[in-house]
Structures are given as structure tokens and as C-alpha cells.
Amino acid sequence: MKVALTRKAHFNAAHRLYNKHWDEATNRKVFGPCSNANFHGHNYELEVTIIGSVDEDTGFVFDMGQLKQIIKEEVEDRFDHKNLNLDTPYFKEKNPTTENLAILIHELIIGRIPADKEVKIRLYETPRIFVDFPS
């Protein structure tokens, strides 16, 4: 029997949605105010879900203290109060959309979780816009 265990976290980060192969008018048309040359910020809300069997000895799917530390090291320390375009090498050549950020967070966290567990990311850009990865 599998159980899904979720931990919430948050971080604040700035970004600019922009395609360097397009002119300013095209970027503005596609990305709207999100292509502002001076960037803009979000208060991201993150949910990390670990899915797996409950351990017979501990009663845990995964240790919450350990998950809290992984999220701090891999997400909060890396992205909180940062400019995703300027401070994150991953986004030097990739547009820092919420979709791409959720995929990156998944890649960072999954490497620290045992292979017999599934990891799902839900990342809120705003209270009304969020991404699930994998879907």
C-alpha cells in the first residue's frame, strides 16, 4: 500500500520571462509584463510529495526532518531572495518559467530520495497559478 506524504515550503524569487532570439515587441506580446527588463518577483509556494510504502519500523513513508533539510538545502538556500535569471546557472539559457522551475526542483530533490519512492512537485507561482511535475 502506498501513501503520499507532503511537506510545504516557500521562497521568494525574481525573474524575467524573455526569449533572447526575439525582439522586445515579440517578448512583450508573448510574456506581457513578465518580460519587464527590470524583472518581477513571486512568493512561490512549494509542495513536495513523497509517495511510497510505510516503513514497518518507523511508520514513516519518509522522515519529515530529513525532507525539511533537503528542501532547505536544494530549494530555499538556492532560490530564496534570488534572481532566477542572474543567480541560477540553470536559467542562463533556459526561460525561468514556473514549469521549468518545477522541473528543476524535482531534479534537485529526487537525487536525494531513495529510488523506491516517487517524488511529485507542486509549485504555486500565485494562489491561482501552479504547476504539477510530474503531472
N, C-alpha and C positions, 0 to 999 in steps of 0.2 A: 504494500500500500504506500503510495506516495503522498507527501504533504508539502504544501507550499508555505514557506516562511518568508516574510517581507520585513525589511528594515527601511525606514525613511531617512533621508538626509537632505540638506540643501546647500547651495552655494550661489554666489553672485558673480557674474562674469559679463564682460562686454564683448561685442563682436560687430563685424560688418559683413553683410552678405554682398558679394561682389564677384563678378567673373572678369578676370583681367583681360580676357580676349574680346570683351565688349566695350563699347564706348559708354560714357556716363549716362546718356539718354536711355540706352537699352537697359543698363543696370537699374536705373530709376524706374523704368517701366515694369521690369520683371520683379524687382525686390522692393520697390516703393521706398518708404522712409528707412527700411532696414539696410539700404545701401548708403546711408549717410556717411560721408568721408570721415566724420569725427566719431564714428562708432555709436553704439547704443547698448544698453545693458538689460539683463534679465535677472530675476530672482528665481533661479532654477530649483525645482523640487524633484528629488530623485527617489525612486523606489527600486530597491534591489531585492529580487525574489530568488530564493534558493529552493529548488524542488528536488526531493529525494525521499528515501526511506528514513524512518525514525530509527536512530541508533538504540539498540537494546539496552546498552549500559547507561547511556546518559539521558535518553528520552528526547534528544535533540535531532533535528534534521541537520543543523549546523550551529556551532557555537556563536551566539549573538555578539559576545565581546570581541571575538575574532573578526566577525563581519564588520562590526563598527570600526575596528582598526584598519581593515582592508579598505573600506570606503574612505576613511580619513586620508590614508597614505596615497591611494590611487586616484581619488577624485578631489576631495576637498583641498588637500595640500597642493595639488597640481593646477586646479582651476579657480579656486575661490579668490575673488577680487583680482582676477587676471583679465587681460585682453586676449581672447582666444586666437585672434589673427596674429598678434605680435609675440605672445608669450608661449605659444604651443607649437612646437615643430610640426606636429601632425597637420596643422592647418596652414602651413606656409604655402602649400599647393592645393589644398582642399578647402572648399567653402564650409565655414563653420555653422552649418545649419543644425537644427536640433536633431534631425535624422542622423547626420554624420557624427554629432557629439554622442548620441546614444550608442551608436555602433562602436565608437572608440572606448567609451566607458565599459561596454560589455567586454571588449578585447582586453582591457586592463584588469578587470575583475576576474574573468573566467580563468586566467592563468594562475590564480591564487586559490581556486576552489577545486576540491577533488573531482576527478573525471566522472565519478558515478553520480554527480549532481548536475542538474540543469540550472542555468542562470538566466533570468529574464530581467530586463531593464525597462522601467517606465520613467520617462523624463518629461517633466512639465516645463514648458517654456513660459506659459502663462496659465492661469487657472482654467482656461478654455482650450488650450492647445497643448497636446502631449504626443509623445512617440512611444510605441512599444517595440522593443527589439529583444530577441526575435519575436515576430508577430505571431 
